[in-house]
Amino acid sequence: MSSLDQFAAAKLADLDAKSLRRSLKETRRDGAVHAWRDGRRVLSFCDNDYLNLSQDARVKQAAIRAIEQHGTGSGASRLVTGNHPLYAVLEARLAALKGTEDAIVFGSGYLANIGIVPALVGKGDLILADELAHACLNAGARLSGARTVPFRHNDLAHLADLLATERGQFRHCLVLIDRVYSMDGDLAPVAAISALAARHDAWLMSDDAHGIGVLPKEDPALVPLQMGTLSKALGSYGGYLCASAPIVALLRSRARSFVYTTGLPPASVAAAIAALDVIEGDPDWAVTPVVRARQFTQLLNLPNAESPIVPVVIGEAAAALAASEQLLAEGFLVTAIRPPTVPAGTARLRITFSAGHSEADVAALAEAVRRVLP
Ligand SMILES: *Cc1c(COP(=O)(O)O)cnc(C)c1O
């Protein structure tokens, strides 16, 4: 075996020993809430497709029309020739939805975050990030070269303390939060964080990946940098930032993950536009995922759900995997989330609810989860 393959084999053996190896499982979607896994048709509670729009006929038709009109790929970076006409439509729609002057669309939410953060701060600047902020915000922070200090999750006193002790030694300060924490489903205290940041002339950036489409819109006066994804409730693919005109103009020139990558395919952009049409036209559909999540937390006496995401913390990685497998055997697809995605000792079932789940689906899942809990 070459030293290269030996290296990989040793790493994999270590991951296996800790139940932390990950593998891809083929999953075929079947309508809004079902999927095929290991030859069985199961009810899925682990997509971020909260409004089932990736399977919606109107959204699919918009994507098909865009392919017929503009082709399958955009052909180049948006700054060269990849800026097909659908982009301007989507950016105007996102800015209007969020109440900002402008918006910029990226290839994905991950690409957005690793481009935005280093374009705004660098050496000599400070980043204060919630310890549970998404991996790609942390990747952006690392790429930026700014001094990065985590604050305890949703802990305003800790953030205030860091602003008081650290802020003065740095030129600019960026505060990074998720609006909805992706593995816990809880919300950031945005208004209080915004007030704190303003007091110290720190810039607030919030990642709304799990909020757009399913939670009421954030107040643009509170959050000048509103990032999110087209890949979850919007049922498409891509990322965005809604912000002031000068910020968006700066990013068009300086965000490396915007400048040096090919523009999104026309179909993805058209699907996102069509998804916004559906969401804006049917506010009752948009609130249903949170209603279903609350039904579930009530049935299991868990803290009231604040978003479509509900964690059922199990503890050890192996136990979480076993619970997930037991649920699969009962016809429910609920993935186990293990470290390093979540802190050690907090491996969990991460359950996500969508508008297409019926009350009976949720009740059946609650029964099954009760049975598999250790
Ligand atoms: C999923 C997610 C992202 C990444 O978005 P993609 O479009 O999937 O790359 C960013 N932030 C948070 C909080 C997420 O959950």
The ligand as a Tripos MOL2 file, in Angstrom:
@<TRIPOS>MOLECULE
LIG
   15    15     1     0     0
SMALL
NO_CHARGES

@<TRIPOS>ATOM
      1 C1        -27.0000   24.4590    5.0090 C.3       1 LIG1
      2 C2        -26.3980   25.6250    5.6600 C.ar      1 LIG1
      3 C3        -25.4780   26.4400    4.9820 C.ar      1 LIG1
      4 C4        -24.9320   26.0700    3.6450 C.3       1 LIG1
      5 O1        -25.8420   26.2970    2.6140 O.3       1 LIG1
      6 P1        -25.7000   25.4800    1.2630 P.3       1 LIG1
      7 O2        -26.4860   26.2620    0.2940 O.co2     1 LIG1
      8 O3        -26.2340   24.1180    1.5280 O.co2     1 LIG1
      9 O4        -24.2340   25.4580    0.9310 O.co2     1 LIG1
     10 C5        -25.0500   27.5780    5.6040 C.ar      1 LIG1
     11 N1        -25.4540   27.8910    6.8370 N.ar      1 LIG1
     12 C6        -26.3040   27.1310    7.5310 C.ar      1 LIG1
     13 C7        -26.7380   27.5510    8.8910 C.3       1 LIG1
     14 C8        -26.7840   25.9650    6.9690 C.ar      1 LIG1
     15 O5        -27.6020   25.1760    7.6670 O.3       1 LIG1
@<TRIPOS>BOND
     1     1     2 1
     2     2     3 ar
     3     2    14 ar
     4     3     4 1
     5     3    10 ar
     6     4     5 1
     7     5     6 1
     8     6     7 2
     9     6     8 1
    10     6     9 1
    11    10    11 ar
    12    11    12 ar
    13    12    13 1
    14    12    14 ar
    15    14    15 1
@<TRIPOS>SUBSTRUCTURE
     1 LIG1         1 GROUP 0 **** ****
